[in-house]
Amino acid sequence: MSNRDKLIDTAAQLFHSHGFEGTSIDMIMRESGVCRSNFYYYFESKEALGLLATKKAISEFKEKFLSKTISNSVLNPLERLDSFYEGAISYNHFLFSQDCYPGCFFGNLASEQSAINENFRSVLRDFFQEWKDSIEQCLRDGVERGFFSEEIDPTEMAGLVVSQIEGAILLSKVDNSIDTFEATCGVMRKLIVK
């Protein structure tokens, strides 16, 4: 792995667990094993590294999670929705098995940076919109094919699903329990499925 990749991966891990503001360049150097001169060879600032780490995390989330669940056209809409929630629950169980539950990388960063940094806000806004769009498409297909309730508005429900996921992760952090997350996922599924 190149020093550039080490810096990006280390920064993403530290931003997830300590926040962007709580992560210093010294922490990134120490954890990555890369020297300061290499840092500045690749990145002009911590923000530049942070934006690149965020874009990489977004790309991986879409490729490794969304494309295999909610956007997987091989599955019918109900299977897509179920695999989406099963994957989200499984991943959050994994995170809870760590020393400290970090919550959602994107939600944490949005909460911390959106009001003070337009660059982060813009990247995260576009990401959350893409995520909502992928859910909306699945819901629309599901309504049209009779898997989901005709009473739901796919656009509004997609926004609600993302809000439910992010809100449930936040409450799970406060409750220090995955139960909150699992319970809200089950409630949302009941609202959607016929």
PAPANU-497668 format. One record per residue: x, y, z of N, C-alpha, C in turn; residue in one letter. Coordinates in steps of 0.05 Angstrom, whole numbers, plus 5000, padded with zeros to 4 digits. Layout:
<pts>
+------+------+------+-------+-------+-------+------+------+------+------+
! n_xx ! n_yy ! n_zz ! ca_xx ! ca_yy ! ca_zz ! c_xx ! c_yy ! c_zz ! code !
+------+------+------+-------+-------+-------+------+------+------+------+
!    X !    Y !    Z !     X !     Y !     Z !    X !    Y !    Z !    A !
...
+------+------+------+-------+-------+-------+------+------+------+------+
</pts>
This chain:
<pts>
+------+------+------+-------+-------+-------+------+------+------+------+
! n_xx ! n_yy ! n_zz ! ca_xx ! ca_yy ! ca_zz ! c_xx ! c_yy ! c_zz ! code !
+------+------+------+-------+-------+-------+------+------+------+------+
! 5017 ! 4976 ! 5000 !  5000 !  5000 !  5000 ! 5018 ! 5025 ! 5000 !    M !
! 5011 ! 5044 ! 4983 !  5027 !  5068 !  4981 ! 5023 ! 5086 ! 5006 !    S !
! 5042 ! 5104 ! 5010 !  5039 !  5123 !  5033 ! 5014 ! 5140 ! 5030 !    N !
! 5008 ! 5147 ! 5006 !  4983 !  5163 !  5001 ! 4959 ! 5147 ! 5010 !    R !
! 4957 ! 5122 ! 5002 !  4934 !  5105 !  5010 ! 4933 ! 5101 ! 5040 !    D !
! 4957 ! 5097 ! 5052 !  4958 !  5094 !  5082 ! 4947 ! 5119 ! 5095 !    K !
! 4954 ! 5142 ! 5085 !  4944 !  5167 !  5097 ! 4914 ! 5169 ! 5095 !    L !
! 4903 ! 5163 ! 5071 !  4874 !  5164 !  5066 ! 4859 ! 5145 ! 5084 !    I !
! 4868 ! 5120 ! 5085 !  4855 !  5100 !  5101 ! 4856 ! 5106 ! 5131 !    D !
! 4880 ! 5114 ! 5140 !  4883 !  5120 !  5168 ! 4866 ! 5144 ! 5176 !    T !
! 4866 ! 5165 ! 5159 !  4850 !  5188 !  5165 ! 4821 ! 5181 ! 5167 !    A !
! 4811 ! 5165 ! 5148 !  4782 !  5157 !  5149 ! 4776 ! 5143 ! 5175 !    A !
! 4793 ! 5125 ! 5184 !  4788 !  5110 !  5209 ! 4788 ! 5129 ! 5233 !    Q !
! 4807 ! 5148 ! 5233 !  4808 !  5167 !  5256 ! 4785 ! 5187 ! 5255 !    L !
! 4778 ! 5196 ! 5232 !  4755 !  5214 !  5230 ! 4730 ! 5201 ! 5240 !    F !
! 4727 ! 5175 ! 5233 !  4703 !  5160 !  5241 ! 4702 ! 5157 ! 5272 !    H !
! 4725 ! 5151 ! 5284 !  4724 !  5147 !  5313 ! 4728 ! 5172 ! 5330 !    S !
! 4743 ! 5192 ! 5319 !  4749 !  5216 !  5335 ! 4737 ! 5242 ! 5324 !    H !
! 4725 ! 5240 ! 5300 !  4715 !  5264 !  5287 ! 4737 ! 5278 ! 5272 !    G !
! 4729 ! 5296 ! 5254 !  4749 !  5310 !  5238 ! 4765 ! 5329 ! 5255 !    F !
! 4751 ! 5345 ! 5272 !  4765 !  5365 !  5289 ! 4781 ! 5351 ! 5310 !    E !
! 4772 ! 5327 ! 5319 !  4787 !  5313 !  5341 ! 4811 ! 5297 ! 5331 !    G !
! 4815 ! 5297 ! 5305 !  4838 !  5283 !  5293 ! 4859 ! 5303 ! 5284 !    T !
! 4882 ! 5301 ! 5295 !  4904 !  5319 !  5287 ! 4921 ! 5306 ! 5266 !    S !
! 4936 ! 5322 ! 5252 !  4955 !  5312 !  5232 ! 4976 ! 5294 ! 5246 !    I !
! 4984 ! 5301 ! 5271 !  5003 !  5284 !  5285 ! 4991 ! 5256 ! 5290 !    D !
! 4965 ! 5255 ! 5297 !  4952 !  5229 !  5301 ! 4953 ! 5213 ! 5275 !    M !
! 4947 ! 5226 ! 5253 !  4947 !  5212 !  5227 ! 4976 ! 5202 ! 5220 !    I !
! 4996 ! 5218 ! 5226 !  5024 !  5210 !  5221 ! 5031 ! 5186 ! 5238 !    M !
! 5024 ! 5188 ! 5264 !  5031 !  5166 !  5283 ! 5018 ! 5140 ! 5275 !    R !
! 4992 ! 5141 ! 5270 !  4976 !  5117 !  5264 ! 4984 ! 5105 ! 5236 !    E !
! 4990 ! 5122 ! 5217 !  4996 !  5112 !  5190 ! 5025 ! 5103 ! 5187 !    S !
! 5043 ! 5115 ! 5204 !  5071 !  5109 !  5202 ! 5084 ! 5125 ! 5179 !    G !
! 5070 ! 5144 ! 5169 !  5080 !  5161 !  5147 ! 5091 ! 5187 ! 5159 !    V !
! 5113 ! 5196 ! 5148 !  5126 !  5221 !  5159 ! 5111 ! 5246 ! 5149 !    C !
! 5115 ! 5268 ! 5163 !  5101 !  5293 !  5158 ! 5108 ! 5303 ! 5130 !    R !
! 5132 ! 5301 ! 5121 !  5139 !  5311 !  5094 ! 5124 ! 5296 ! 5072 !    S !
! 5119 ! 5270 ! 5076 !  5102 !  5255 !  5057 ! 5073 ! 5265 ! 5058 !    N !
! 5064 ! 5271 ! 5081 !  5036 !  5282 !  5083 ! 5034 ! 5306 ! 5065 !    F !
! 5052 ! 5325 ! 5068 !  5050 !  5350 !  5053 ! 5058 ! 5347 ! 5023 !    Y !
! 5071 ! 5325 ! 5017 !  5077 !  5319 !  4989 ! 5050 ! 5312 ! 4975 !    Y !
! 5033 ! 5297 ! 4989 !  5008 !  5288 !  4977 ! 4984 ! 5307 ! 4982 !    Y !
! 4984 ! 5321 ! 5004 !  4960 !  5337 !  5011 ! 4969 ! 5364 ! 5021 !    F !
! 4954 ! 5385 ! 5012 !  4961 !  5412 !  5021 ! 4950 ! 5418 ! 5049 !    E !
! 4931 ! 5402 ! 5058 !  4919 !  5407 !  5085 ! 4904 ! 5383 ! 5095 !    S !
! 4897 ! 5384 ! 5120 !  4881 !  5362 !  5132 ! 4854 ! 5362 ! 5118 !    K !
! 4843 ! 5385 ! 5111 !  4817 !  5386 !  5097 ! 4818 ! 5372 ! 5070 !    E !
! 4840 ! 5377 ! 5055 !  4843 !  5363 !  5029 ! 4843 ! 5333 ! 5033 !    A !
! 4858 ! 5324 ! 5053 !  4858 !  5295 !  5059 ! 4831 ! 5286 ! 5067 !    L !
! 4817 ! 5302 ! 5084 !  4791 !  5294 !  5094 ! 4770 ! 5292 ! 5072 !    G !
! 4771 ! 5310 ! 5053 !  4752 !  5309 !  5031 ! 4757 ! 5284 ! 5013 !    L !
! 4783 ! 5278 ! 5009 !  4789 !  5254 !  4993 ! 4781 ! 5229 ! 5008 !    L !
! 4787 ! 5228 ! 5034 !  4779 !  5205 !  5050 ! 4748 ! 5201 ! 5050 !    A !
! 4734 ! 5223 ! 5051 !  4705 !  5222 !  5050 ! 4695 ! 5212 ! 5023 !    T !
! 4706 ! 5222 ! 5002 !  4698 !  5213 !  4975 ! 4704 ! 5184 ! 4971 !    K !
! 4727 ! 5174 ! 4982 !  4733 !  5146 !  4980 ! 4713 ! 5129 ! 4996 !    K !
! 4706 ! 5138 ! 5020 !  4687 !  5124 !  5037 ! 4660 ! 5123 ! 5023 !    A !
! 4652 ! 5145 ! 5009 !  4627 !  5145 !  4995 ! 4627 ! 5125 ! 4972 !    I !
! 4649 ! 5124 ! 4957 !  4652 !  5106 !  4935 ! 4650 ! 5077 ! 4945 !    S !
! 4664 ! 5071 ! 4967 !  4663 !  5044 !  4978 ! 4636 ! 5037 ! 4988 !    E !
! 4622 ! 5055 ! 5001 !  4595 !  5050 !  5011 ! 4576 ! 5043 ! 4987 !    F !
! 4578 ! 5058 ! 4966 !  4561 !  5053 !  4943 ! 4568 ! 5026 ! 4930 !    K !
! 4594 ! 5021 ! 4927 !  4603 !  4996 !  4913 ! 4598 ! 4971 ! 4930 !    E !
! 4605 ! 4973 ! 4956 !  4604 !  4949 !  4973 ! 4577 ! 4945 ! 4987 !    K !
! 4561 ! 4966 ! 4989 !  4535 !  4963 !  5003 ! 4511 ! 4969 ! 4985 !    F !
! 4509 ! 4993 ! 4976 !  4485 !  5000 !  4960 ! 4481 ! 4983 ! 4935 !    L !
! 4503 ! 4979 ! 4921 !  4501 !  4964 !  4895 ! 4493 ! 4935 ! 4900 !    S !
! 4498 ! 4924 ! 4924 !  4492 !  4896 !  4929 ! 4465 ! 4893 ! 4943 !    K !
! 4453 ! 4915 ! 4952 !  4428 !  4914 !  4967 ! 4406 ! 4929 ! 4952 !    T !
! 4402 ! 4954 ! 4960 !  4380 !  4970 !  4951 ! 4381 ! 4976 ! 4921 !    I !
! 4404 ! 4975 ! 4909 !  4407 !  4981 !  4880 ! 4411 ! 4956 ! 4863 !    S !
! 4409 ! 4933 ! 4875 !  4415 !  4908 !  4861 ! 4390 ! 4899 ! 4845 !    N !
! 4391 ! 4905 ! 4819 !  4368 !  4899 !  4802 ! 4363 ! 4869 ! 4798 !    S !
! 4382 ! 4852 ! 4806 !  4377 !  4823 !  4804 ! 4356 ! 4814 ! 4824 !    V !
! 4354 ! 4828 ! 4846 !  4335 !  4822 !  4867 ! 4309 ! 4836 ! 4862 !    L !
! 4287 ! 4825 ! 4871 !  4261 !  4840 !  4870 ! 4262 ! 4861 ! 4891 !    N !
! 4244 ! 4881 ! 4890 !  4245 !  4903 !  4908 ! 4244 ! 4896 ! 4938 !    P !
! 4228 ! 4875 ! 4945 !  4227 !  4867 !  4973 ! 4253 ! 4855 ! 4982 !    L !
! 4266 ! 4839 ! 4964 !  4292 !  4827 !  4971 ! 4313 ! 4849 ! 4973 !    E !
! 4311 ! 4869 ! 4956 !  4330 !  4892 !  4958 ! 4327 ! 4907 ! 4984 !    R !
! 4302 ! 4912 ! 4992 !  4297 !  4926 !  5018 ! 4307 ! 4909 ! 5041 !    L !
! 4300 ! 4884 ! 5041 !  4308 !  4866 !  5063 ! 4338 ! 4864 ! 5065 !    D !
! 4352 ! 4861 ! 5042 !  4381 !  4858 !  5043 ! 4394 ! 4885 ! 5052 !    S !
! 4381 ! 4907 ! 5045 !  4391 !  4933 !  5054 ! 4390 ! 4935 ! 5085 !    F !
! 4367 ! 4928 ! 5096 !  4364 !  4929 !  5125 ! 4381 ! 4908 ! 5139 !    Y !
! 4382 ! 4884 ! 5128 !  4399 !  4863 !  5140 ! 4428 ! 4871 ! 5140 !    E !
! 4437 ! 4883 ! 5118 !  4465 !  4892 !  5116 ! 4471 ! 4914 ! 5136 !    G !
! 4452 ! 4933 ! 5138 !  4456 !  4955 !  5157 ! 4457 ! 4945 ! 5186 !    A !
! 4440 ! 4927 ! 5192 !  4439 !  4915 !  5220 ! 4465 ! 4900 ! 5225 !    I !
! 4473 ! 4884 ! 5205 !  4498 !  4868 !  5208 ! 4522 ! 4886 ! 5212 !    S !
! 4524 ! 4907 ! 5196 !  4547 !  4925 !  5198 ! 4548 ! 4939 ! 5225 !    Y !
! 4524 ! 4948 ! 5235 !  4523 !  4961 !  5261 ! 4529 ! 4942 ! 5284 !    N !
! 4522 ! 4916 ! 5281 !  4530 !  4896 !  5301 ! 4560 ! 4894 ! 5301 !    H !
! 4573 ! 4894 ! 5278 !  4602 !  4893 !  5276 ! 4614 ! 4917 ! 5290 !    F !
! 4603 ! 4941 ! 5284 !  4614 !  4965 !  5297 ! 4611 ! 4964 ! 5328 !    L !
! 4588 ! 4953 ! 5337 !  4584 !  4951 !  5366 ! 4604 ! 4931 ! 5379 !    F !
! 4615 ! 4913 ! 5363 !  4634 !  4894 !  5374 ! 4661 ! 4907 ! 5379 !    S !
! 4665 ! 4931 ! 5369 !  4691 !  4945 !  5373 ! 4691 ! 4957 ! 5401 !    Q !
! 4714 ! 4969 ! 5408 !  4717 !  4981 !  5435 ! 4697 ! 5003 ! 5440 !    D !
! 4692 ! 5019 ! 5419 !  4675 !  5042 !  5422 ! 4658 ! 5044 ! 5396 !    C !
! 4632 ! 5045 ! 5399 !  4614 !  5047 !  5375 ! 4617 ! 5074 ! 5363 !    Y !
! 4628 ! 5076 ! 5338 !  4632 !  5102 !  5326 ! 4608 ! 5114 ! 5312 !    P !
! 4587 ! 5098 ! 5307 !  4564 !  5108 !  5292 ! 4570 ! 5109 ! 5263 !    G !
! 4557 ! 5127 ! 5249 !  4559 !  5129 !  5220 ! 4581 ! 5150 ! 5212 !    C !
! 4599 ! 5142 ! 5196 !  4620 !  5160 !  5186 ! 4608 ! 5185 ! 5174 !    F !
! 4588 ! 5181 ! 5157 !  4577 !  5204 !  5142 ! 4560 ! 5221 ! 5160 !    F !
! 4544 ! 5209 ! 5177 !  4527 !  5224 !  5196 ! 4544 ! 5240 ! 5215 !    G !
! 4565 ! 5227 ! 5226 !  4583 !  5242 !  5244 ! 4595 ! 5266 ! 5231 !    N !
! 4605 ! 5262 ! 5207 !  4619 !  5284 !  5192 ! 4599 ! 5306 ! 5185 !    L !
! 4575 ! 5298 ! 5176 !  4554 !  5318 !  5170 ! 4547 ! 5334 ! 5194 !    A !
! 4544 ! 5321 ! 5217 !  4537 !  5335 !  5241 ! 4559 ! 5355 ! 5250 !    S !
! 4583 ! 5346 ! 5246 !  4606 !  5362 !  5255 ! 4613 ! 5385 ! 5236 !    E !
! 4612 ! 5380 ! 5210 !  4623 !  5398 !  5191 ! 4604 ! 5414 ! 5173 !    Q !
! 4579 ! 5405 ! 5170 !  4561 !  5417 !  5151 ! 4556 ! 5447 ! 5156 !    S !
! 4554 ! 5454 ! 5181 !  4548 !  5482 !  5187 ! 4572 ! 5501 ! 5185 !    A !
! 4596 ! 5489 ! 5184 !  4620 !  5506 !  5185 ! 4638 ! 5503 ! 5160 !    I !
! 4633 ! 5482 ! 5144 !  4651 !  5477 !  5121 ! 4635 ! 5470 ! 5097 !    N !
! 4633 ! 5489 ! 5078 !  4617 !  5485 !  5054 ! 4627 ! 5462 ! 5037 !    E !
! 4653 ! 5457 ! 5036 !  4664 !  5436 !  5020 ! 4654 ! 5409 ! 5030 !    N !
! 4655 ! 5404 ! 5056 !  4645 !  5379 !  5066 ! 4615 ! 5377 ! 5063 !    F !
! 4601 ! 5400 ! 5069 !  4572 !  5400 !  5067 ! 4563 ! 5392 ! 5038 !    R !
! 4576 ! 5403 ! 5019 !  4568 !  5398 !  4991 ! 4572 ! 5369 ! 4983 !    S !
! 4595 ! 5357 ! 4991 !  4601 !  5329 !  4985 ! 4581 ! 5311 ! 4999 !    V !
! 4575 ! 5317 ! 5024 !  4557 !  5300 !  5039 ! 4528 ! 5303 ! 5030 !    L !
! 4520 ! 5328 ! 5022 !  4493 !  5332 !  5012 ! 4489 ! 5315 ! 4987 !    R !
! 4508 ! 5316 ! 4969 !  4506 !  5300 !  4944 ! 4505 ! 5270 ! 4950 !    D !
! 4521 ! 5261 ! 4969 !  4520 !  5233 !  4976 ! 4493 ! 5225 ! 4988 !    F !
! 4483 ! 5240 ! 5007 !  4457 !  5233 !  5018 ! 4435 ! 5234 ! 4997 !    F !
! 4437 ! 5252 ! 4978 !  4417 !  5253 !  4957 ! 4418 ! 5228 ! 4940 !    Q !
! 4442 ! 5219 ! 4933 !  4445 !  5195 !  4917 ! 4434 ! 5171 ! 4932 !    E !
! 4439 ! 5170 ! 4958 !  4429 !  5148 !  4975 ! 4399 ! 5148 ! 4975 !    W !
! 4387 ! 5171 ! 4979 !  4358 !  5174 !  4978 ! 4347 ! 5166 ! 4951 !    K !
! 4360 ! 5174 ! 4929 !  4351 !  5167 !  4902 ! 4351 ! 5137 ! 4898 !    D !
! 4371 ! 5123 ! 4908 !  4372 !  5094 !  4904 ! 4350 ! 5080 ! 4920 !    S !
! 4344 ! 5090 ! 4943 !  4321 !  5079 !  4959 ! 4295 ! 5085 ! 4945 !    I !
! 4292 ! 5110 ! 4935 !  4267 !  5118 !  4922 ! 4262 ! 5100 ! 4898 !    E !
! 4283 ! 5094 ! 4882 !  4279 !  5077 !  4859 ! 4269 ! 5049 ! 4867 !    Q !
! 4281 ! 5038 ! 4888 !  4272 !  5012 !  4898 ! 4243 ! 5013 ! 4907 !    C !
! 4236 ! 5034 ! 4922 !  4209 !  5037 !  4932 ! 4189 ! 5040 ! 4909 !    L !
! 4196 ! 5056 ! 4889 !  4179 !  5061 !  4866 ! 4174 ! 5034 ! 4852 !    R !
! 4195 ! 5019 ! 4847 !  4192 !  4993 !  4834 ! 4175 ! 4975 ! 4851 !    D !
! 4178 ! 4976 ! 4877 !  4163 !  4959 !  4895 ! 4133 ! 4965 ! 4895 !    G !
! 4127 ! 4991 ! 4894 !  4099 !  4999 !  4893 ! 4086 ! 4991 ! 4866 !    V !
! 4101 ! 4996 ! 4845 !  4090 !  4989 !  4818 ! 4087 ! 4959 ! 4815 !    E !
! 4103 ! 4943 ! 4827 !  4102 !  4914 !  4824 ! 4086 ! 4900 ! 4846 !    R !
! 4075 ! 4916 ! 4864 !  4057 !  4905 !  4885 ! 4070 ! 4894 ! 4910 !    G !
! 4096 ! 4899 ! 4913 !  4110 !  4890 !  4937 ! 4105 ! 4909 ! 4961 !    F !
! 4102 ! 4934 ! 4955 !  4100 !  4954 !  4976 ! 4073 ! 4968 ! 4975 !    F !
! 4066 ! 4980 ! 4997 !  4040 !  4993 !  5000 ! 4037 ! 5016 ! 4980 !    S !
! 4014 ! 5017 ! 4967 !  4009 !  5039 !  4948 ! 4005 ! 5066 ! 4962 !    E !
! 4002 ! 5064 ! 4989 !  3998 !  5089 !  5005 ! 4023 ! 5105 ! 5008 !    E !
! 4047 ! 5093 ! 5003 !  4071 !  5108 !  5008 ! 4078 ! 5125 ! 4984 !    I !
! 4090 ! 5148 ! 4989 !  4102 !  5164 !  4968 ! 4132 ! 5157 ! 4968 !    D !
! 4142 ! 5145 ! 4946 !  4170 !  5136 !  4946 ! 4191 ! 5157 ! 4952 !    P !
! 4186 ! 5182 ! 4942 !  4205 !  5203 !  4948 ! 4205 ! 5210 ! 4977 !    T !
! 4182 ! 5214 ! 4989 !  4181 !  5221 !  5017 ! 4191 ! 5198 ! 5035 !    E !
! 4183 ! 5174 ! 5028 !  4192 !  5151 !  5044 ! 4222 ! 5146 ! 5042 !    M !
! 4234 ! 5152 ! 5019 !  4263 !  5149 !  5017 ! 4277 ! 5168 ! 5036 !    A !
! 4268 ! 5192 ! 5037 !  4279 !  5211 !  5056 ! 4275 ! 5202 ! 5085 !    G !
! 4252 ! 5191 ! 5090 !  4246 !  5181 !  5117 ! 4264 ! 5157 ! 5124 !    L !
! 4269 ! 5139 ! 5105 !  4287 !  5116 !  5110 ! 4315 ! 5125 ! 5118 !    V !
! 4326 ! 5144 ! 5102 !  4353 !  5154 !  5108 ! 4353 ! 5168 ! 5136 !    V !
! 4332 ! 5184 ! 5141 !  4330 !  5197 !  5167 ! 4328 ! 5177 ! 5189 !    S !
! 4313 ! 5156 ! 5185 !  4310 !  5134 !  5205 ! 4336 ! 5121 ! 5210 !    Q !
! 4351 ! 5114 ! 5190 !  4377 !  5101 !  5193 ! 4396 ! 5119 ! 5209 !    I !
! 4399 ! 5144 ! 5200 !  4417 !  5162 !  5213 ! 4409 ! 5169 ! 5242 !    E !
! 4383 ! 5173 ! 5246 !  4373 !  5179 !  5273 ! 4375 ! 5155 ! 5291 !    G !
! 4370 ! 5131 ! 5281 !  4372 !  5107 !  5297 ! 4401 ! 5102 ! 5305 !    A !
! 4420 ! 5108 ! 5287 !  4448 !  5104 !  5294 ! 4455 ! 5124 ! 5317 !    I !
! 4446 ! 5148 ! 5314 !  4452 !  5168 !  5335 ! 4441 ! 5160 ! 5362 !    L !
! 4415 ! 5150 ! 5362 !  4403 !  5141 !  5387 ! 4417 ! 5116 ! 5398 !    L !
! 4426 ! 5099 ! 5380 !  4440 !  5075 !  5389 ! 4466 ! 5083 ! 5403 !    S !
! 4479 ! 5104 ! 5393 !  4503 !  5114 !  5407 ! 4497 ! 5123 ! 5435 !    K !
! 4475 ! 5138 ! 5438 !  4467 !  5149 !  5464 ! 4458 ! 5126 ! 5482 !    V !
! 4443 ! 5107 ! 5471 !  4433 !  5085 !  5487 ! 4454 ! 5064 ! 5492 !    D !
! 4476 ! 5065 ! 5476 !  4497 !  5045 !  5477 ! 4485 ! 5017 ! 5473 !    N !
! 4467 ! 5015 ! 5453 !  4453 !  4990 !  5448 ! 4445 ! 4989 ! 5418 !    S !
! 4449 ! 4966 ! 5406 !  4441 !  4962 !  5378 ! 4410 ! 4958 ! 5377 !    I !
! 4397 ! 4952 ! 5399 !  4369 !  4947 !  5399 ! 4353 ! 4970 ! 5387 !    D !
! 4360 ! 4994 ! 5393 !  4346 !  5018 !  5382 ! 4347 ! 5017 ! 5351 !    T !
! 4370 ! 5011 ! 5340 !  4374 !  5011 !  5312 ! 4357 ! 4988 ! 5299 !    F !
! 4358 ! 4965 ! 5310 !  4343 !  4942 !  5300 ! 4313 ! 4947 ! 5301 !    E !
! 4304 ! 4958 ! 5323 !  4275 !  4963 !  5326 ! 4264 ! 4982 ! 5306 !    A !
! 4279 ! 5004 ! 5301 !  4269 !  5024 !  5281 ! 4270 ! 5013 ! 5253 !    T !
! 4289 ! 4996 ! 5247 !  4290 !  4983 !  5220 ! 4265 ! 4966 ! 5216 !    C !
! 4258 ! 4951 ! 5237 !  4234 !  4934 !  5235 ! 4209 ! 4950 ! 5231 !    G !
! 4207 ! 4973 ! 5245 !  4183 !  4990 !  5243 ! 4181 ! 5002 ! 5215 !    V !
! 4204 ! 5011 ! 5204 !  4204 !  5023 !  5177 ! 4195 ! 5002 ! 5156 !    M !
! 4205 ! 4978 ! 5159 !  4198 !  4957 !  5140 ! 4168 ! 4952 ! 5140 !    R !
! 4156 ! 4952 ! 5164 !  4127 !  4948 !  5166 ! 4111 ! 4970 ! 5153 !    K !
! 4122 ! 4995 ! 5154 !  4108 !  5017 !  5141 ! 4109 ! 5015 ! 5111 !    L !
! 4129 ! 5002 ! 5100 !  4133 !  5001 !  5071 ! 4120 ! 4977 ! 5058 !    I !
! 4123 ! 4954 ! 5071 !  4114 !  4929 !  5058 ! 4084 ! 4925 ! 5062 !    V !
! 4072 ! 4914 ! 5041 !  4043 !  4909 !  5041 ! 4035 ! 4890 ! 5063 !    K !
+------+------+------+-------+-------+-------+------+------+------+------+
</pts>
